[in-house]
Amino acid sequence: MSIAVVATLVSLLAVAWPGRAPKTSPRVGSNPSAAAAISLTAVSLQDGDGKPVGIVEVTPAVVLLVDGCSCEELIRSTAEAVVALKSRARVVVVAARPPALPSGLNADAVVRSLGDPNGSLRASVPALAGDRTTAAVLVNDRGRLVKAVRSVTGPDDFRTEISSL
């Protein structure tokens, strides 16, 4: 009897051991139909004064999630790409608190800094939930997710989708 109890406990421990669960989160950026199904209209961010700003108020947009990164070159190059592609998208830079924007941004680009203290935007995008890397979220003018990119390095990671915004 005691052998059966020990064997059961060992198997339960092996199944429940932390870090052993498979990663099954969907990759939103690679499946356009799944991305189109995600509405971000309920997401609210904050301006520098702590006032709420609904995501639909700043769309269409390339939202750069830059927690823990100044990402000056990423912000500059994304603003340049939006202007070069003649997109009407805005570049929205988001961190827990509204981050400082780098100097020397293209004057033709609309770039805004907003805060997301609760991480509600990341939580609303399944491919980014739990991810802490710098990411890009492209949102159309109806507040629908177009593409999400983890570990973004530059606008080449989402250049094709900028034109559709």
C-alpha positions as CSV (number, residue, x, y, z in Angstrom):
1,M,0.0,0.0,0.0
2,S,2.8,2.4,0.9
3,I,4.6,1.7,-2.4
4,A,1.4,2.7,-4.3
5,V,1.1,5.9,-2.3
6,V,4.7,6.9,-2.9
7,A,4.5,6.1,-6.7
8,T,1.3,8.2,-6.9
9,L,3.0,11.1,-5.1
10,V,6.1,10.9,-7.3
11,S,4.0,10.9,-10.5
12,L,1.9,13.9,-9.3
13,L,5.1,15.7,-8.5
14,A,6.6,15.0,-11.9
15,V,3.5,16.3,-13.7
16,A,3.1,19.4,-11.6
17,W,6.8,20.4,-11.4
18,P,7.2,24.1,-12.3
19,G,8.7,25.0,-15.7
20,R,7.7,21.7,-17.3
21,A,4.5,22.9,-18.9
22,P,4.6,23.2,-22.7
23,K,4.2,26.6,-24.2
24,T,1.0,26.6,-26.1
25,S,0.3,30.3,-26.6
26,P,-0.7,31.2,-30.1
27,R,1.5,33.3,-32.3
28,V,-0.8,36.1,-33.3
29,G,1.6,37.7,-35.7
30,S,1.7,34.7,-38.0
31,N,-2.1,34.1,-38.3
32,P,-3.9,37.1,-39.8
33,S,-7.4,35.7,-39.3
34,A,-6.7,35.1,-35.6
35,A,-5.3,38.6,-35.2
36,A,-8.4,40.2,-36.9
37,A,-10.6,38.4,-34.4
38,I,-9.0,40.3,-31.4
39,S,-10.6,43.6,-30.6
40,L,-8.6,46.0,-28.4
41,T,-11.4,48.6,-28.1
42,A,-11.8,47.9,-24.3
43,V,-8.1,48.7,-23.7
44,S,-7.4,52.0,-21.9
45,L,-4.0,53.6,-21.5
46,Q,-3.0,56.7,-19.6
47,D,-1.5,60.0,-20.7
48,G,1.2,61.9,-18.7
49,D,-1.5,63.4,-16.4
50,G,-3.0,60.0,-15.6
51,K,-6.1,60.6,-17.7
52,P,-7.5,57.5,-19.5
53,V,-6.9,57.3,-23.3
54,G,-8.9,54.6,-25.1
55,I,-6.9,52.7,-27.7
56,V,-9.4,53.7,-30.4
57,E,-8.5,57.3,-29.7
58,V,-5.0,56.8,-31.1
59,T,-5.7,54.4,-33.9
60,P,-4.7,53.4,-36.5
61,A,-1.4,52.9,-34.7
62,V,1.9,51.1,-34.4
63,V,2.1,50.6,-30.6
64,L,5.6,49.9,-29.3
65,L,5.7,48.3,-25.9
66,V,9.0,49.4,-24.5
67,D,9.0,48.5,-20.8
68,G,12.6,48.6,-19.5
69,C,14.0,50.0,-22.8
70,S,14.6,53.5,-24.0
71,C,14.5,52.1,-27.5
72,E,15.3,55.4,-29.1
73,E,16.4,53.9,-32.4
74,L,13.4,51.7,-32.7
75,I,11.0,54.6,-32.0
76,R,12.9,56.8,-34.6
77,S,13.0,54.2,-37.3
78,T,9.4,53.3,-36.8
79,A,8.3,56.9,-37.1
80,E,10.5,57.2,-40.3
81,A,8.9,54.0,-41.7
82,V,5.4,55.3,-41.1
83,V,6.2,58.6,-42.9
84,A,8.1,56.8,-45.7
85,L,5.2,54.5,-46.4
86,K,2.7,57.4,-46.3
87,S,0.6,55.6,-43.7
88,R,-1.8,57.6,-41.6
89,A,-0.8,55.4,-38.6
90,R,0.4,57.0,-35.4
91,V,3.3,55.7,-33.4
92,V,2.3,55.1,-29.8
93,V,5.1,54.3,-27.3
94,V,3.8,52.5,-24.2
95,A,5.5,51.5,-20.9
96,A,4.1,51.2,-17.4
97,R,4.5,55.0,-17.1
98,P,4.5,57.2,-20.2
99,P,8.1,57.1,-21.4
100,A,10.1,60.1,-22.6
101,L,10.3,60.3,-26.4
102,P,13.7,60.7,-28.1
103,S,14.7,63.9,-29.7
104,G,15.0,64.3,-33.4
105,L,11.8,62.5,-34.4
106,N,10.4,63.1,-37.9
107,A,8.1,66.1,-37.6
108,D,5.7,64.5,-40.1
109,A,5.1,61.5,-37.8
110,V,2.5,61.6,-35.0
111,V,4.2,60.0,-32.0
112,R,2.6,59.8,-28.6
113,S,3.8,58.5,-25.3
114,L,1.2,56.6,-23.0
115,G,1.3,54.5,-19.9
116,D,-0.1,51.1,-19.2
117,P,0.4,50.6,-15.5
118,N,-1.7,47.4,-15.4
119,G,-0.3,45.8,-18.5
120,S,-3.8,45.6,-20.0
121,L,-2.6,45.8,-23.6
122,R,-0.1,42.9,-23.3
123,A,-2.8,40.9,-21.4
124,S,-5.3,41.5,-24.3
125,V,-3.0,40.1,-26.9
126,P,-2.6,36.3,-26.3
127,A,0.8,36.2,-28.1
128,L,2.2,38.8,-25.7
129,A,0.6,37.7,-22.5
130,G,3.4,37.0,-20.1
131,D,6.1,38.2,-22.5
132,R,8.3,41.0,-21.3
133,T,10.3,41.7,-24.4
134,T,10.0,44.9,-26.5
135,A,7.0,44.3,-28.8
136,A,5.0,45.9,-31.5
137,V,1.2,45.8,-31.7
138,L,-0.4,47.1,-34.9
139,V,-4.0,48.2,-34.5
140,N,-6.4,49.3,-37.3
141,D,-8.8,52.3,-37.1
142,R,-11.6,50.0,-35.7
143,G,-9.4,48.9,-32.7
144,R,-8.7,45.5,-34.1
145,L,-5.4,43.8,-33.8
146,V,-3.6,43.5,-37.2
147,K,-0.3,42.0,-36.0
148,A,1.7,41.5,-32.8
149,V,5.4,41.0,-32.9
150,R,7.5,39.8,-29.9
151,S,11.2,40.8,-29.5
152,V,10.8,43.5,-32.2
153,T,14.1,44.9,-33.5
154,G,12.9,47.4,-36.1
155,P,10.1,48.3,-38.5
156,D,11.2,45.6,-40.9
157,D,9.4,43.2,-38.6
158,F,6.1,44.7,-39.5
159,R,6.7,47.0,-42.5
160,T,4.1,45.2,-44.7
161,E,1.3,45.8,-42.2
162,I,2.1,49.5,-41.7
163,S,0.9,50.2,-45.3
164,S,-2.5,48.6,-44.4
165,L,-3.1,50.8,-41.4
